[in-house]
């Protein structure tokens, strides 16, 4: 059974930094993982991706400011967020990329709220 627990969000001023953590179980370390963001009134979108070989990619909106990493031994994934902007505000979720793409009823954790004030 998949479990996802996101943490590390909070309220920060523009230009500040946060480090999000995702602890997961029931997901293979072989699977690609990603961080997703749901901004108020918008659909959830992928912002950072990491493959099992730790190759990474980012949405244009966060490229150069966010860094995704994972610790397969600890079943953990992280998102280092720097130079935060008000448009980064939203609830951040982690998940297995293939599950999200193939399961319309995929399980999501509770997410962690990030609020960036201007």
Phi and psi in degrees as GROMACS dihedral restraints (atoms count N, CA, C in turn):
[ dihedral_restraints ]
;  ai    aj    ak    al  type     phi  dphi    fc
    3     4     5     6     1   -77.6    20    10
    4     5     6     7     1   135.2    20    10
    6     7     8     9     1  -132.9    20    10
    7     8     9    10     1   139.0    20    10
    9    10    11    12     1  -133.6    20    10
   10    11    12    13     1   127.5    20    10
   12    13    14    15     1  -130.3    20    10
   13    14    15    16     1   111.1    20    10
   15    16    17    18     1   -98.2    20    10
   16    17    18    19     1   146.5    20    10
   18    19    20    21     1  -154.9    20    10
   19    20    21    22     1   169.8    20    10
   21    22    23    24     1   104.5    20    10
   22    23    24    25     1    -4.6    20    10
   24    25    26    27     1   -71.4    20    10
   25    26    27    28     1   175.5    20    10
   27    28    29    30     1   169.5    20    10
   28    29    30    31     1  -169.3    20    10
   30    31    32    33     1  -104.8    20    10
   31    32    33    34     1   123.4    20    10
   33    34    35    36     1  -136.3    20    10
   34    35    36    37     1   158.8    20    10
   36    37    38    39     1   -82.6    20    10
   37    38    39    40     1   155.1    20    10
   39    40    41    42     1   -53.6    20    10
   40    41    42    43     1   137.8    20    10
   42    43    44    45     1    93.3    20    10
   43    44    45    46     1   -11.7    20    10
   45    46    47    48     1   -81.6    20    10
   46    47    48    49     1  -176.2    20    10
   48    49    50    51     1  -133.6    20    10
   49    50    51    52     1   152.4    20    10
   51    52    53    54     1  -144.1    20    10
   52    53    54    55     1   155.6    20    10
   54    55    56    57     1  -125.8    20    10
   55    56    57    58     1   115.2    20    10
   57    58    59    60     1   -92.2    20    10
   58    59    60    61     1   147.5    20    10
   60    61    62    63     1  -124.2    20    10
   61    62    63    64     1   147.4    20    10
   63    64    65    66     1  -133.2    20    10
   64    65    66    67     1   117.6    20    10
   66    67    68    69     1  -106.3    20    10
   67    68    69    70     1   130.3    20    10
   69    70    71    72     1  -135.4    20    10
   70    71    72    73     1   158.0    20    10
   72    73    74    75     1  -143.2    20    10
   73    74    75    76     1   158.0    20    10
   75    76    77    78     1    78.5    20    10
   76    77    78    79     1     8.9    20    10
   78    79    80    81     1  -122.8    20    10
   79    80    81    82     1   132.4    20    10
   81    82    83    84     1   -70.5    20    10
   82    83    84    85     1   144.5    20    10
   84    85    86    87     1   -66.6    20    10
   85    86    87    88     1   -10.6    20    10
   87    88    89    90     1   -81.0    20    10
   88    89    90    91     1   -12.6    20    10
   90    91    92    93     1   -85.9    20    10
   91    92    93    94     1   143.6    20    10
   93    94    95    96     1   -69.4    20    10
   94    95    96    97     1   143.1    20    10
   96    97    98    99     1  -126.4    20    10
   97    98    99   100     1   164.2    20    10
   99   100   101   102     1  -153.1    20    10
  100   101   102   103     1   158.7    20    10
  102   103   104   105     1  -102.2    20    10
  103   104   105   106     1   137.6    20    10
  105   106   107   108     1  -122.0    20    10
  106   107   108   109     1   153.7    20    10
  108   109   110   111     1  -130.9    20    10
  109   110   111   112     1   136.8    20    10
  111   112   113   114     1  -120.2    20    10
  112   113   114   115     1   106.0    20    10
  114   115   116   117     1   -80.5    20    10
  115   116   117   118     1   156.7    20    10
  117   118   119   120     1   -54.0    20    10
  118   119   120   121     1   126.1    20    10
  120   121   122   123     1    75.7    20    10
  121   122   123   124     1     8.4    20    10
  123   124   125   126     1  -124.6    20    10
  124   125   126   127     1   163.7    20    10
  126   127   128   129     1   -75.7    20    10
  127   128   129   130     1   155.7    20    10
  129   130   131   132     1   -66.9    20    10
  130   131   132   133     1   138.2    20    10
  132   133   134   135     1  -134.8    20    10
  133   134   135   136     1   150.6    20    10
  135   136   137   138     1   -79.0    20    10
  136   137   138   139     1   132.9    20    10
  138   139   140   141     1  -113.5    20    10
  139   140   141   142     1   -23.3    20    10
  141   142   143   144     1  -153.9    20    10
  142   143   144   145     1   141.8    20    10
  144   145   146   147     1  -131.3    20    10
  145   146   147   148     1   143.1    20    10
  147   148   149   150     1  -139.6    20    10
  148   149   150   151     1   130.0    20    10
  150   151   152   153     1   -85.9    20    10
  151   152   153   154     1   174.6    20    10
  153   154   155   156     1   -66.5    20    10
  154   155   156   157     1   -25.4    20    10
  156   157   158   159     1   -88.0    20    10
  157   158   159   160     1     7.0    20    10
  159   160   161   162     1    70.1    20    10
  160   161   162   163     1    23.4    20    10
  162   163   164   165     1   -70.7    20    10
  163   164   165   166     1   145.2    20    10
  165   166   167   168     1  -129.9    20    10
  166   167   168   169     1   155.8    20    10
  168   169   170   171     1  -149.7    20    10
  169   170   171   172     1   158.4    20    10
  171   172   173   174     1  -138.2    20    10
  172   173   174   175     1   152.8    20    10
  174   175   176   177     1   -69.6    20    10
  175   176   177   178     1   155.0    20    10
  177   178   179   180     1   -59.5    20    10
  178   179   180   181     1   -30.8    20    10
  180   181   182   183     1   -69.2    20    10
  181   182   183   184     1   -21.2    20    10
  183   184   185   186     1  -119.1    20    10
  184   185   186   187     1    -6.8    20    10
  186   187   188   189     1   -56.9    20    10
  187   188   189   190     1   133.4    20    10
  189   190   191   192     1    87.6    20    10
  190   191   192   193     1   -10.6    20    10
  192   193   194   195     1  -118.2    20    10
  193   194   195   196     1   -31.1    20    10
  195   196   197   198     1  -107.8    20    10
  196   197   198   199     1   148.1    20    10
  198   199   200   201     1  -133.8    20    10
  199   200   201   202     1   123.9    20    10
  201   202   203   204     1   -99.3    20    10
  202   203   204   205     1   143.8    20    10
  204   205   206   207     1  -150.0    20    10
  205   206   207   208     1   166.0    20    10
  207   208   209   210     1  -145.5    20    10
  208   209   210   211     1   155.4    20    10
  210   211   212   213     1  -126.6    20    10
  211   212   213   214     1    96.1    20    10
  213   214   215   216     1   -65.2    20    10
  214   215   216   217     1   -30.1    20    10
  216   217   218   219     1   -66.0    20    10
  217   218   219   220     1   -29.1    20    10
  219   220   221   222     1  -102.4    20    10
  220   221   222   223     1     1.8    20    10
  222   223   224   225     1    51.5    20    10
  223   224   225   226     1    52.5    20    10
  225   226   227   228     1  -135.7    20    10
  226   227   228   229     1   152.8    20    10
  228   229   230   231     1  -139.4    20    10
  229   230   231   232     1   150.3    20    10
  231   232   233   234     1  -133.6    20    10
  232   233   234   235     1   159.1    20    10
  234   235   236   237     1  -137.5    20    10
  235   236   237   238     1   109.9    20    10
  237   238   239   240     1   -88.3    20    10
  238   239   240   241     1   121.6    20    10
  240   241   242   243     1  -118.2    20    10
  241   242   243   244     1   119.2    20    10
  243   244   245   246     1  -119.7    20    10
  244   245   246   247     1   162.0    20    10
  246   247   248   249     1    47.7    20    10
  247   248   249   250     1    51.7    20    10
  249   250   251   252     1   -65.2    20    10
  250   251   252   253     1   146.4    20    10
  252   253   254   255     1  -121.1    20    10
  253   254   255   256     1   155.6    20    10
  255   256   257   258     1   -54.4    20    10
  256   257   258   259     1   -32.2    20    10
  258   259   260   261     1   -72.5    20    10
  259   260   261   262     1    -5.7    20    10
  261   262   263   264     1   -82.4    20    10
  262   263   264   265     1    -6.6    20    10
  264   265   266   267     1   -60.0    20    10
  265   266   267   268     1   136.0    20    10
  267   268   269   270     1   161.7    20    10
  268   269   270   271     1  -178.6    20    10
  270   271   272   273     1   -96.4    20    10
  271   272   273   274     1   129.3    20    10
  273   274   275   276     1  -104.6    20    10
  274   275   276   277     1   133.0    20    10
  276   277   278   279     1  -126.6    20    10
  277   278   279   280     1   153.1    20    10
  279   280   281   282     1  -115.2    20    10
  280   281   282   283     1   155.7    20    10
  282   283   284   285     1  -170.0    20    10
  283   284   285   286     1   169.2    20    10
  285   286   287   288     1   -78.6    20    10
  286   287   288   289     1   123.5    20    10
  288   289   290   291     1   -62.1    20    10
  289   290   291   292     1   -43.9    20    10
  291   292   293   294     1   -67.8    20    10
  292   293   294   295     1   -40.6    20    10
  294   295   296   297     1   -59.2    20    10
  295   296   297   298     1   -43.0    20    10
  297   298   299   300     1   -63.4    20    10
  298   299   300   301     1   -38.3    20    10
  300   301   302   303     1   -75.9    20    10
  301   302   303   304     1   -25.5    20    10
  303   304   305   306     1  -112.7    20    10
  304   305   306   307     1   -13.6    20    10
  306   307   308   309     1  -118.6    20    10
  307   308   309   310     1   110.3    20    10
  309   310   311   312     1   -65.4    20    10
  310   311   312   313     1   -23.2    20    10
  312   313   314   315     1  -109.4    20    10
  313   314   315   316     1    33.6    20    10
  315   316   317   318     1   -60.0    20    10
  316   317   318   319     1   143.6    20    10
  318   319   320   321     1   -74.4    20    10
  319   320   321   322     1   137.4    20    10
  321   322   323   324     1  -121.8    20    10
  322   323   324   325     1   146.3    20    10
  324   325   326   327     1   -73.5    20    10
  325   326   327   328     1  -171.9    20    10
  327   328   329   330     1   -79.3    20    10
  328   329   330   331     1   -14.9    20    10
  330   331   332   333     1    76.6    20    10
  331   332   333   334     1   171.5    20    10
  333   334   335   336     1  -135.2    20    10
  334   335   336   337     1   131.1    20    10
  336   337   338   339     1   -81.3    20    10
  337   338   339   340     1   130.1    20    10
  339   340   341   342     1  -118.1    20    10
  340   341   342   343     1   124.8    20    10
  342   343   344   345     1  -125.7    20    10
  343   344   345   346     1   123.7    20    10
  345   346   347   348     1  -113.9    20    10
  346   347   348   349     1   119.3    20    10
  348   349   350   351     1   -94.1    20    10
  349   350   351   352     1   148.3    20    10
